């Protein structure tokens, strides 16, 4: 005769079972301390560049976006920021590959550009092909979102498994997370991750710097 277990006994037997989270999406966010002077210098050089050159349109709907050449015109403030980016890049990658053995010896190629958003401006959904990590740094977060629009101006990071929201616990599990910008905040995420920037509703400019980082050898 087959063993009969009560529902309580069955649940008790499962106490050692663990739900595994496979294929997770790594992100890292960190608000850099002691950034006021650096941010003031970055803001000055970016707004001067905006006044003197035309911008480009990639994913942005409105707003000003420089070319991916800020290393040539950003001066000492840009170089100081790059040192922070490089430090966080090594930390994030080290955490990600902590269990990988042997550790790969990697080199990195980096490009970056400035963004200035004003009221009503946004970025459509996109990702960054051809890179490993992408990142954003908020030089000036501008004004907070209005109470009735809590995601205004937020960075939206979407579930890269596009089939999951249609069939797996719809409405219970998040299909995206939103990150409200803060002055001094740096966010790293995989370049394959679909993301958007919701319309900014502030009156003062929001200024950010975006990065694409490609590991060598790639991919």
KAPEPE-V13274 format. One record per helix or strand. SS is the DSSP state (H for helix, E for strand). FROM is the first residue (numbers start at 1). LEN is the number of residues. If there is no record, write none. Layout:
SS,FROM,LEN  SS,FROM,LEN
This chain:
H,7,10  E,27,5  H,36,17  E,60,2  E,64,2  H,70,4  H,75,22  E,107,11  E,122,5  E,133,8  E,155,4  H,164,4  E,176,4  E,185,6  E,195,3  E,206,11
